Amino acid sequence: MMSVLSKILRAGEGKKVRALQSLVPDINSLEAEYEKLSDEALKAKTPEFKNRLANGEALNDLMVEAFAVTREAAKRVLGQRHFDVQLMGGAALHFGWIAEMKTGEGKTLVSTLPAYLNGLTGQGMHIVTVNDYLATFHSQWMGRLHNWLGLDVGLILGDNLHDRPARIAAYEADITYGTNAQFGFDYLYDNMARSRDAMAQRGHVYAIIDEVDSILIDEARTPLIISGPAQESAKLYAQFAAIARGLSRDVDYEVDEEKRTVAPTEEGVEKVESALGVGNMYDAVSVNYVHQLTQALRAKELYKRDKDYVVMDGEIKIVDEFTGRIMEGRRWSDGLHQAVEARENVYVRDEDHTWATVTLQNYFRMYEKLAGMTGTAETEASEFANTYGLAVVPIPTNRPMIREDDADLIYGTELAKFNAAVDDIVERHDRGQPVLVGTASVEKSEVLSRLLDRRGIPHNVLNAKQHFREAEIVAQAGGLHSVTVATNMAGRGVDILLGGNAEGLASRDVLSEGLEFDSDEGKARYATLLAQHEAKCRADGEKVKELGGLFVLGSERHESRRIDNQLRGRSGRQGEPGESRFYLSMEDELIRIFATGAVQWLMSKAMPDDEPIDMKMISKAVERAQNTVEQRNAEIRKDVLKYDEVLNEQRKVIYQRRQQVIDGGDLRAE
């Protein structure tokens, strides 16, 4: 077996899939034997494996047996059996590769295979997700399987960041679930701790990253920063917000939306100096008026309410452009957050001073073994290989994909686009076909919602303001006559079941009746409701399939092709029917900012509002624009990494010395 595994690890890209396939018969050959084992005998495999590891066997020696045990336990505990392609995905993750698996292929179940195997070491392994909701959901759902097999499961969330005893307990578990930000912040906090007892993380042995492209690519542009209060400057931000309101674009300052920069003109500088009552604002270095003005103008022109941020409970909360979720606790640096607070007339917090920082690239490169899974990784394969040393392996689908991806429809104006999209939604809703509408921002989701209200179409809205209803909304998104308008929140980690999600609907009903899940009455009621919903969802699912499956309507192209593909991927899971189409307009941000000369000429011409423009030139322009933005973002990530490399060398030395001091070592001895 070891010689076979060593060949797999050395295999080239093309041979990796065939090599993974060669492992499947060995795992399948144990299924009949393990099916005959009693629950106690199957559970006893865990201490047996641990003893064999202690006696010198390697994880690779146990892989085939451990995968077979996990599959059998999943059948008994979760009622789910790993498909052959899921066994291949699990092996890819164990070997430290990225498993590219299409939506609906059961990536969450796949992760249980390497998690159980690597959890046997007792050294702790981490499963990283994109948000607290998924971390909680997966730890509870898959945690049942791991607990049944005798492994401990921990969970770290954003709301208990400063509860160190709880964090320490979570990291003591064999398998720990959490988000990328929480793992990174714990690393920084550990290296600010004053004693070994206050440190949470045990080490960085092995991590599986769910939606790996979102975490290692999209979020890699933003470093993790822990900061504390610096000088008081809140009044200045309010003063400059008022000044910026009185300045006119293209007269007092110029804006480059493509490069996301602003620059005051001479006329604008004179107005600012007059408002401040200073002769030359460039002389006031200690006050830094130039910095204040730049941030006030950036806040005014480049950061849009209900797109880049929302105002909730008197606070500015950042919305993640890739996931559409609120980034709790995150603040823009260099005074930008204060400038936005002043612009929105909410309480302006004092500027912060950076205490500790690390990029996601350098944090995850500390792991001895790293793996990931996603539905969209191939377009970034070279970056994964160069930055992280990770190979991307496309795993075949369990059943062929039959979703129809229709050509884009492009309209002259945004209003015409939305009206056409709503006409399409109304027609499909009347037939009973479920529709998922993807929007680029909170603002656009609310515009579409108002248009649907006017047409009398019942629908759910899922955006950063409605995130607390996420589980309930998603549970119903595949039901008959269902219309769901969502930002990118519905684009990842979400499985939309045709006919509706019986478990989600039963859970909702139990809560609405005021019952406790853990009580005997609650469990009994849940079982009754689940049986009722399962029968209805199954029947409705067949009707939805006859209607063509889930229809995904994109109302705008995202600057990243992967985000568009993630949205399409909500439909057509596990060989089910499905359809997708994007509705675009010449006023969309991507086309407007990155359009070339020919497209700009076309935009200046009068277009019929109610007819789509059928021009390959525009579709090609959209693709070029996406390529341009992706290349720019890749350069930004490269620059962030280069800058952090210098800090990283210093960080390693300082943190190592710090540990020596905490452990009572003598630095002079070296």
ZIBELFEN-V855792 format. One record per backbone hydrogen bond with DSSP energy under -0.5 kcal/mol. NH is the residue of the N-H (numbers start at 0). CO is the residue of the C=O. Records with the same first field share a line. If there is no record, write none. Layout:
NH=CO  CO
This chain:
4=0
5=1
6=2
7=3
8=4
9=5
10=6  7
15=11  12
16=12
17=13
18=14
19=15
20=16
21=17
22=19
23=19  20
24=20
26=22
27=23
28=24
29=26
30=27
31=27
33=29
34=30
35=31  32
36=33
41=37
42=38
43=39
44=41
45=42
46=42
47=43
48=44
49=45
50=46
51=47
52=48
53=49
54=50
55=52
56=51
60=57
61=57  58
62=58
65=61
66=62
67=63
68=64
69=65
70=66
71=67
72=68
73=69
74=70
75=71
76=72
77=73
78=73
79=73
86=82
87=83
88=84
89=85
90=86
91=87
92=88
93=89
94=90
95=92
96=91
97=390
98=96  371
99=97  392
100=98  373
104=101
109=105
110=106
111=107  108
112=109
113=109
114=110
115=111
116=112
117=113
118=114
119=115  116
120=117
121=118
124=173
125=205
126=175
127=125  207
128=177
134=130
135=131
136=132
137=133
138=134
139=135
140=136
141=137
142=137
143=139
145=141
146=142
147=143
148=144
149=146
150=145
153=174
155=176
159=156
160=157
162=159
163=161
166=162
167=163
168=164
169=165
170=166
171=167
172=168  169
174=151
175=124
176=153
177=126
179=128
182=178
183=179
184=180
185=181
186=182
187=183
188=184
189=185
190=186
191=188
192=188  189
197=194
198=195
206=368
207=125
208=206  370
209=127  207
210=372
211=208  372
213=210
214=210
215=211
216=212
217=212
218=213
219=216
220=217
221=218
222=220
223=357
225=355
226=224
227=352
229=350
236=232
237=233
238=234
239=235
240=236
241=237
242=238
243=239
244=240
245=241  242
246=243
249=252
250=247
251=247
252=247
253=262
255=260
256=254
259=255
260=255
262=253
264=251
268=264
269=265
270=266
271=267
272=268
273=269
274=270
275=271
276=272
277=272
282=279
283=279  280
284=282
287=283
288=283
291=287
292=288
293=289
294=290
295=291
296=292
297=293
298=294
299=295
300=296
301=297
302=297
303=301
305=308
306=303  308
307=303
308=303
309=316
311=309  314
314=311
316=309  314
318=307
319=317  324
323=319
326=317
327=325
329=326
335=332
336=331
338=334
339=335
340=336
341=337
342=338
343=339
344=341
345=340
348=346
350=230
352=227
354=225
355=225
357=223
362=358
363=359
364=360
365=362
366=363
367=203
368=204
370=206
371=96
372=208
373=98
379=376
380=377
383=379
384=380
385=381
386=382
387=382  383
388=383  384
389=383
392=97  390
393=391
394=99
401=575
403=577
404=402
405=403  579
408=581
409=612
410=583
416=412
417=413
418=414
419=415
420=416
421=417
422=418
423=419
424=420
425=421
426=422
427=423
428=424
429=425
430=426
431=427
432=427
434=481
435=550
436=434  483
437=435  552
438=485
441=305
442=305
444=440
445=441
446=442
447=443
448=444
449=445
450=446
451=447
452=448
453=449
454=450
455=452
456=451
457=455
459=482
461=484
462=460
465=462
468=465
469=466
472=468
473=469
474=470
475=471  472
476=472  473
478=475
480=431
481=478
483=434
484=459
485=436  483
486=461
489=486
490=487
491=488
495=493
496=494
498=477
499=496
500=474
501=499
504=500
505=501
506=502
507=503
508=504
509=505
510=506
511=507
512=508
513=510
514=509
518=515
522=518
523=519
524=520
525=521
526=522
527=523
528=524
529=525
530=526
531=527
532=528
533=529
534=530
535=531
536=532
537=533
538=534
539=535
540=536
541=537
542=538
543=539
544=540
545=541
546=542
547=544
548=543
549=576
550=433
551=549  578
552=435  550
553=551  580
554=437  552
562=559
563=559
564=560
565=561
566=562
567=563
568=564
569=566
570=567
571=576
573=102
574=571
575=572
578=549
579=403
580=551
582=553
583=408  581
585=410
587=584
591=587
592=588
593=589
594=590
599=595
600=596
601=597
602=598
603=599
604=600  601
610=607
612=409
613=611
614=612
617=614
618=614
619=615
620=616
621=617
622=618
623=619
624=620
625=621
626=622
627=623
628=624
629=625
630=626
631=627
632=628
633=629
634=630
635=631
636=632
637=633
638=634
639=635
640=636
641=637
642=638
643=639
644=640
645=641
646=642
647=643
648=644
649=645
650=646
651=647
652=648
653=649
654=650
655=651
656=652
657=653
658=654
659=655
660=656
661=657
662=658
663=660
664=659
666=664
668=665
669=666
